[in-house]
Amino acid sequence: MNITIIGYIIGWILNLEAAFMLLPIVTGAIYGEKELFCFLLTAVVSGALGLFLTHKKPEDLHFHIKEGCVTVSLSWIVLSIVGAVPFVLSGAITHPIDAIFETVSGFTTTGASILSEVESLPRCILMWRSFTHWIGGMGVLVLLLSVVKMTGGSRMNLMKAESPGPSVDKLVPTVRSTARILYTIYLFLTVTEFIILLFCRMPLFDAITTTFGTAGTGGFGIKNDSIAGYSSTIQVVITIFMLLFGVNFNIYFLMLLRKWKQAFHSEEVRWYLVIVVSAIVLISWDIRGLYDSVGKLFLDASFQVASVITTTGFATTDFNQWPEVSRSILVILMFIGACAGSTGGGIKVSRIIILLKGMRKELRQYLHPRQVRKIQFEGKLVEHDIVRNVNGFLALYIIVFVCSVFLLSFNGKDLITNFTAVAATINNIGPGLELVGPSANFSVFNNLSKIVLIFDMLAGRLEIFPVVLLFMKDTWRKF
C-alpha cells in the first residue's frame, strides 16, 4: 500500500476544497452575511492541512487499483467531513451527523436532506449546498487529474475508481487530457443552462444554484417547494437539461469530433430515451384523472420522470400522492438510473442492458448447449471482465441494499419508507416515498439510520466497490 501517495492526493483534495469555499465566501460578502467567516475559517484550516500534505511530492507516484479505490473513498470521506464544518459553525445544522448527512448528500449528488425549511437559510449556505452538487457531479478526483500531473497508470486507476459505469475508457491518449475534455463539456453545458434560465427571467441567484443542482443531477432546492413555484418555461428547460446531463458524456465528445453516426447510434442512449418516453406515456395516462390541464399533466409527468431516472431529485409536484402504478414506475426508474459516464446515479442503463443480454444468453444456452454465444454492446463484443464486473456489482449492490433496509427497520418506520429511503440514497436520487417523499425529508430517522444512509450515498456514488474495500483486511495488508 502506497500510503505516501494516498496522503498526497488527500492533501490536494483539501487544497481544492479550500478553493471551492471561495464561492460561498464571496456570496456571503455580497449579501452581507456573517456566516461567510465560517467558510473562511474552514478554508484556511483545510488549505493549511492540504499544503502540509502536499509540500513534498512523493518519490513514487505509481499506485495500483487497490490504492486508487482507497484514495477515492478516503478523499470523498475527508471532502464531506470538511465540507460539513461550515454547517455546524454557522448553526445552520447543529448536529454533526446531520451536517455530514447533508454534505455527503450534496457531494454525492443525492439531494436527500434533513432540512425542512431551506428558505430561511443564509444565501452563502444555500450556495454551498448547491455547489457541492456541481463539484461531485463530474467527480472531484477527475478535476484533480485535469490539474495535477501524475504518472503511468495511477491516473487511470483513480478515474476508474470514481467514474460511474461498468467500464471507463480514455477519450484521448492521455488521462489528463480526457479529464480536461470531460470538465470542458460539463462546464459548457452548465453555462448554457445558466444563460437560458436567465433568459427565462429566473433570478440570478436562483439560476446559479438551480444550474448547479441540475448539472450535478443533485436536486437541492433553495425553495421549500423545490421547482414547483417557477414558471412552466423554466420547468421545461430544467427537464431538458436533466435529461442531457443523464447522457454519457462520451456522446458529446463524439459530436464534437463530428462522428455523428457513432454518437446517434449509441445503444445505451437509445434505450435511455425509450425508457424515458415509455415512462412519461404510462404515467401521463395513469394520472390523467388528477389534472384538468393536459399541458400541466404532461409537464409534471415529464419533469418527474427526468428527475428520477437521472437521479436529480427536483420536484414540481408531490408524486407520493400519485396512483400506485405511477409510483411503482418511478421506483423502477430509481434503480435503472442514467447512462454510464454521466453525472447521474443508479445501476446505469448500460449495466441493465448487459445484464438482460447475459440472461438471454444463458437461457439460449440451455436450449442450444453446443452453441457459442457472445454478448455484444454498442456494436462490440463485451469482454468477460466487464460481464464479471457487472455481475459482481449487482450481487454486492443487492447485499448492501438488503442489509441497509434491515438496519433501518430498527428505527420503527414503515417498509415503504425504509425501502425507498435506501433506494433513494444508494441510487443518489433524493426523495423517496411515504415519510421521505418530495414534501418530507430524512430527519425522521435516528442517527444510526442516518449513518447507514450516509454509507449508502457514498457507496452508490462510488459504485460500491471502492467503499466496501475499505472494510476488507486484505486492502490494508502489505504484500
C-alpha positions in Angstrom: 0.0 0.0 0.0 1.5 3.3 -1.1 0.5 5.4 1.9 2.5 8.5 0.9 0.7 8.9 -2.4 -2.7 8.5 -0.7 -1.8 11.3 1.7 -0.5 13.4 -1.2 -3.8 13.1 -3.1 -5.9 13.8 0.0 -3.7 16.9 0.6 -4.7 18.1 -2.9 -8.3 17.4 -2.2 -8.1 19.6 0.9 -6.5 22.4 -1.2 -9.2 22.1 -3.8 -11.9 22.3 -1.1 -10.3 25.4 0.3 -10.6 26.9 -3.1 -14.2 25.7 -3.6 -15.2 27.6 -0.5 -14.3 30.9 -2.1 -17.7 30.9 -3.8 -19.8 30.8 -0.6 -17.4 33.3 0.9 -17.9 35.7 -2.0 -21.7 35.1 -1.8 -21.7 35.9 1.9 -19.8 39.1 1.3 -22.2 40.2 -1.4 -25.2 39.6 0.8 -23.5 40.9 4.0 -23.8 37.6 5.9 -21.6 36.9 8.9 -21.7 33.1 8.1 -19.0 33.7 5.5 -16.4 33.7 8.3 -17.4 30.0 9.0 -16.4 29.2 5.4 -13.3 31.4 5.7 -12.0 29.7 8.8 -12.7 26.2 7.3 -11.0 27.2 4.1 -7.9 28.4 5.9 -7.6 25.2 8.1 -8.3 23.0 5.1 -5.7 24.8 2.9 -3.1 24.7 5.7 -3.6 20.9 6.1 -3.5 20.5 2.3 -0.3 22.4 1.9 1.3 20.4 4.7 0.4 17.1 3.0 1.5 18.3 -0.5 4.6 20.4 0.3 6.8 17.4 -0.6 6.0 15.3 -3.7 6.3 11.6 -3.1 9.2 9.9 -4.9 6.9 7.0 -6.1 3.7 8.4 -7.8 2.6 4.9 -9.1 -0.1 3.0 -7.4 -2.5 0.3 -8.4 -6.3 -0.1 -8.5 -6.3 -1.0 -4.8 -4.6 2.3 -3.8 -6.9 4.0 -6.3 -10.1 2.7 -4.6 -8.8 3.5 -1.1 -7.7 7.0 -2.2 -11.0 7.8 -3.8 -13.0 6.5 -0.8 -10.9 8.4 1.8 -10.9 11.5 -0.4 -14.7 11.6 -0.5 -15.0 11.0 3.2 -12.5 13.8 4.0 -14.2 16.1 1.5 -17.5 15.5 3.1 -16.3 15.9 6.7 -14.6 19.2 6.0 -17.5 20.4 3.9 -19.8 19.8 6.8 -17.9 22.1 9.2 -19.4 25.4 8.0 -22.9 24.0 8.6 -22.1 23.3 12.2 -20.1 26.5 12.8 -22.9 28.7 11.4 -25.6 26.9 13.3 -27.5 26.1 10.1 -27.2 22.4 11.1 -26.2 21.9 14.7 -25.7 18.1 14.9 -22.5 16.8 13.3 -24.2 13.7 11.9 -26.9 15.8 10.3 -24.3 18.1 8.9 -22.3 15.2 7.4 -25.5 13.7 6.0 -26.4 16.9 4.3 -22.9 17.4 2.9 -22.5 13.8 1.7 -25.9 14.1 0.1 -24.6 17.2 -1.7 -21.2 15.9 -2.9 -22.7 12.5 -4.0 -25.4 14.5 -5.8 -28.1 12.6 -3.9 -30.2 15.6 -2.8 -31.7 13.9 0.3 -32.0 16.5 3.1 -32.6 16.6 6.8 -33.8 20.3 6.5 -37.5 21.1 6.5 -37.1 24.9 6.0 -34.4 26.0 3.5 -35.7 29.4 2.5 -34.7 30.9 5.9 -31.0 29.8 5.4 -28.3 32.3 4.6 -27.5 32.7 0.9 -23.9 31.5 1.4 -25.1 28.3 3.0 -27.6 27.7 0.1 -24.9 28.4 -2.4 -22.5 25.9 -0.8 -25.3 23.2 -0.7 -25.9 23.6 -4.4 -22.2 24.0 -5.3 -21.4 20.6 -3.7 -23.7 19.0 -6.3 -21.6 20.6 -9.1 -18.3 19.5 -7.5 -19.5 16.0 -7.0 -21.3 15.6 -10.4 -18.3 15.0 -12.6 -16.1 14.0 -9.7 -13.5 15.8 -7.6 -10.8 13.3 -8.5 -11.5 13.8 -12.2 -11.0 17.6 -11.6 -7.8 16.8 -9.7 -6.5 14.7 -12.6 -7.0 17.6 -15.0 -4.8 20.0 -13.0 -2.3 17.8 -11.2 0.4 15.9 -13.2 0.7 12.3 -12.3 2.5 9.4 -14.0 1.7 6.0 -15.5 -1.4 4.0 -14.8 -2.1 5.8 -11.5 -4.3 8.4 -13.2 -6.5 5.8 -14.9 -6.8 3.8 -11.6 -8.2 7.0 -9.9 -10.6 7.7 -12.8 -11.8 4.1 -12.8 -12.5 4.2 -9.1 -14.5 7.4 -9.2 -16.2 7.4 -12.6 -19.7 5.8 -12.9 -20.3 2.9 -15.2 -19.2 -0.7 -15.8 -16.1 0.5 -17.8 -14.1 3.7 -18.2 -12.2 4.5 -21.4 -9.8 7.3 -22.3 -11.3 9.7 -24.8 -7.8 10.7 -26.0 -4.4 9.0 -25.4 -3.7 10.8 -22.0 -5.9 10.6 -18.9 -5.2 14.2 -18.1 -6.5 15.4 -21.4 -9.5 13.1 -21.0 -10.3 14.7 -17.7 -10.0 18.1 -19.1 -12.3 17.3 -22.0 -14.9 15.9 -19.7 -14.8 19.0 -17.5 -14.9 21.3 -20.5 -18.1 19.6 -21.8 -19.5 19.7 -18.2 -18.7 23.4 -17.9 -20.2 24.2 -21.3 -23.5 22.5 -20.6 -23.6 24.2 -17.1 -23.0 27.7 -18.6 -25.5 27.1 -21.3 -28.3 26.1 -18.9 -27.5 29.1 -16.7 -27.8 31.6 -19.6 -31.0 30.1 -20.8 -32.5 30.2 -17.3 -31.6 33.9 -17.1 -33.3 34.5 -20.4 -36.4 32.8 -18.9 -36.3 35.5 -16.2 -35.2 33.3 -13.4 -33.4 35.4 -10.7 -29.6 35.3 -10.8 -29.1 33.5 -7.5 -31.8 31.0 -8.3 -30.4 30.4 -11.7 -26.9 29.7 -10.4 -28.0 27.3 -7.6 -30.6 25.5 -9.8 -28.0 25.0 -12.6 -25.5 23.5 -10.1 -28.3 21.1 -8.9 -29.2 20.2 -12.5 -25.7 19.8 -13.8 -24.7 17.5 -10.9 -28.1 15.8 -11.0 -28.3 16.6 -7.3 -31.6 18.2 -6.6 -31.0 20.5 -3.6 -33.5 23.3 -4.0 -33.5 26.8 -2.5 -37.2 26.9 -2.2 -39.4 24.7 0.1 -41.5 23.6 -2.8 -38.3 22.7 -4.9 -39.1 23.8 -8.5 -42.9 23.9 -8.3 -43.0 27.7 -7.8 -41.2 28.5 -11.1 -42.8 29.1 -14.5 -43.7 26.3 -16.9 -41.0 27.5 -19.3 -38.3 27.2 -16.6 -39.5 23.7 -15.7 -39.3 22.7 -19.3 -35.7 24.0 -19.5 -34.7 22.1 -16.4 -36.4 18.9 -17.7 -34.4 19.1 -20.9 -31.1 19.7 -19.1 -31.7 17.0 -16.6 -32.0 14.5 -19.5 -28.9 16.0 -21.2 -26.8 15.6 -18.1 -28.0 12.0 -17.8 -26.4 11.1 -21.2 -23.0 9.5 -21.4 -20.5 12.4 -21.9 -18.6 10.3 -24.5 -21.5 11.0 -26.8 -20.9 14.8 -26.6 -17.2 14.2 -27.3 -18.1 12.2 -30.4 -20.4 15.0 -31.5 -17.5 17.5 -31.1 -15.5 15.3 -33.4 -18.4 15.2 -35.8 -18.7 11.5 -35.5 -22.4 11.7 -35.9 -23.1 8.1 -36.8 -21.3 6.8 -33.6 -23.0 9.4 -31.5 -26.6 8.9 -32.7 -26.3 5.1 -32.8 -25.4 4.6 -29.2 -27.3 1.6 -27.9 -27.3 2.9 -24.3 -28.7 6.3 -25.2 -31.3 4.8 -27.5 -32.6 2.6 -24.6 -32.3 5.5 -22.2 -34.6 7.6 -24.4 -37.0 4.7 -24.9 -37.3 4.2 -21.2 -37.9 7.9 -20.6 -40.6 8.2 -23.3 -42.4 5.0 -22.2 -42.4 6.1 -18.6 -43.8 9.5 -19.5 -46.6 8.0 -21.6 -47.6 5.4 -18.9 -47.5 7.9 -16.1 -49.4 10.5 -18.1 -52.2 8.0 -18.8 -52.3 6.8 -15.1 -52.5 10.3 -13.6 -54.9 11.8 -16.2 -57.8 11.9 -13.7 -55.8 14.2 -11.3 -55.3 17.1 -13.7 -57.7 19.5 -15.6 -54.9 20.7 -17.9 -53.3 18.3 -20.4 -50.2 20.5 -20.6 -49.7 20.6 -16.8 -50.2 16.8 -16.7 -47.6 16.1 -19.4 -45.2 18.6 -17.9 -45.3 17.1 -14.4 -45.0 13.6 -15.7 -42.1 14.5 -17.9 -40.3 16.5 -15.2 -40.6 13.8 -12.6 -39.5 11.0 -15.0 -36.5 13.1 -16.0 -35.8 14.0 -12.4 -35.9 10.4 -11.1 -34.2 8.5 -14.0 -31.3 11.0 -14.0 -31.4 10.8 -10.1 -31.6 14.6 -9.9 -34.4 14.7 -7.3 -36.1 18.0 -8.1 -39.9 18.1 -7.8 -42.7 20.1 -9.3 -45.4 18.1 -7.5 -45.8 15.6 -4.6 -45.6 12.4 -6.6 -46.1 10.5 -3.4 -49.8 11.3 -3.9 -49.9 9.7 -7.4 -51.6 6.3 -8.0 -49.7 3.1 -7.3 -48.8 2.4 -10.9 -47.1 5.7 -11.3 -45.3 5.4 -8.0 -44.1 1.9 -9.0 -42.8 3.2 -12.3 -40.8 5.9 -10.5 -39.3 3.4 -8.1 -38.2 1.2 -11.0 -36.6 4.3 -12.6 -34.8 4.9 -9.4 -33.0 1.6 -9.8 -32.3 1.9 -13.6 -30.7 5.4 -13.3 -29.0 7.3 -16.1 -26.3 6.4 -18.6 -22.8 5.4 -17.6 -20.3 8.2 -17.9 -23.0 10.8 -17.0 -23.4 12.7 -13.8 -26.5 10.5 -12.9 -26.6 7.7 -10.4 -28.5 4.4 -10.2 -27.4 1.0 -11.6 -27.0 2.6 -15.1 -28.7 1.8 -18.3 -25.6 0.1 -19.8 -25.5 -2.4 -16.8 -29.2 -3.2 -17.2 -28.7 -3.9 -21.0 -25.6 -6.2 -20.3 -27.5 -8.0 -17.5 -30.5 -8.6 -19.8 -28.3 -9.8 -22.7 -26.4 -12.1 -20.3 -29.7 -13.5 -19.1 -30.9 -14.1 -22.6 -27.6 -15.7 -23.5 -27.9 -18.2 -20.6 -31.5 -19.1 -21.5 -30.5 -19.8 -25.1 -27.5 -21.8 -23.8 -29.9 -24.1 -22.1 -31.8 -24.7 -25.4 -28.7 -25.0 -27.5 -25.8 -26.2 -25.3 -23.3 -26.6 -28.1 -23.7 -23.1 -29.5 -21.1 -20.5 -28.6 -22.7 -17.1 -28.0 -21.1 -13.8 -27.2 -22.7 -10.7 -25.7 -22.5 -7.6 -27.9 -23.0 -4.0 -26.7 -22.6 -0.8 -28.7 -21.6 -3.0 -31.7 -18.6 -4.5 -29.8 -18.1 -7.8 -28.0 -18.3 -7.4 -24.3 -15.2 -8.7 -22.6 -15.6 -11.3 -19.9 -14.1 -9.0 -17.3 -16.8 -6.5 -17.9 -19.6 -9.1 -17.6 -17.9 -10.4 -14.4 -17.7 -6.8 -13.0 -21.4 -6.2 -13.8 -22.5 -9.4 -12.1 -20.3 -8.7 -9.1 -21.6 -5.2 -8.9 -25.2 -6.4 -8.9 -24.5 -9.0 -6.2 -22.8 -6.5 -3.9 -25.5 -3.9 -4.7 -28.2 -6.3 -3.6 -26.3 -7.3 -0.4 -25.8 -3.7 0.6 -29.4 -2.8 -0.2 -30.9 -5.7 1.8 -28.6 -5.1 4.8 -29.4 -1.3 4.8 -33.2 -1.9 4.7 -32.8 -4.4 7.6 -30.8 -1.9 9.7 -33.3 0.8 9.0 -36.1 -1.4 10.2 -34.9 -1.0 13.8 -35.9 2.7 13.5 -39.6 1.6 13.5 -40.6 3.2 10.3 -42.8 1.5 7.7 -41.4 -0.7 5.0 -42.1 1.6 2.0 -40.3 4.4 3.8 -37.3 2.3 4.6 -37.2 0.6 1.2 -37.4 3.8 -0.8 -35.1 5.7 1.6 -32.4 3.2 0.8 -33.3 3.2 -2.9 -33.2 7.0 -3.0 -29.8 7.2 -1.2 -27.9 4.2 -2.8 -29.1 5.4 -6.2 -28.3 9.0 -5.4 -31.8 10.3 -6.1 -33.0 12.2 -3.0 -36.7 11.9 -2.3 -38.4 8.5 -1.8 -42.0 7.7 -0.8 -44.2 8.0 2.3 -42.2 9.6 5.2 -39.3 10.5 2.8 -41.5 11.7 -0.1 -40.9 15.0 -2.0 -42.8 17.0 0.6 -40.9 15.5 3.5 -37.3 14.9 4.5 -34.9 12.4 6.1 -34.9 14.0 9.6 -37.4 11.3 10.7 -34.5 8.8 11.0 -32.3 8.3 14.1 -28.5 8.8 14.0 -27.8 5.1 13.3 -30.1 5.1 10.3 -28.6 8.3 9.0 -25.1 6.7 9.3 -26.4 3.8 7.2 -27.8 6.1 4.6 -24.6 8.1 4.5 -22.7 4.9 3.7 -25.3 4.1 1.0 -24.9 7.5 -0.6 -21.1 7.2 -0.7 -21.3 3.6 -1.9 -23.8 4.5 -4.6 -21.8 7.4 -5.9 -18.5 5.5 -6.0 -20.1 2.3 -7.5 -19.9 0.4 -4.2 -16.6 -1.5 -4.7 -14.2 1.3 -3.5 -16.2 1.9 -0.3 -16.6 -1.7 0.6 -12.9 -2.4 0.0 -12.2 -0.1 3.0 -13.6 -2.8 5.3 -11.6 -5.7 3.9 -8.5 -6.8 5.8 -6.5 -7.6 2.6 -6.9 -4.0 1.5 -4.6 -2.8 4.2 -2.2 -5.7 4.1 1.3 -5.2 2.7 2.4 -7.6 0.0 
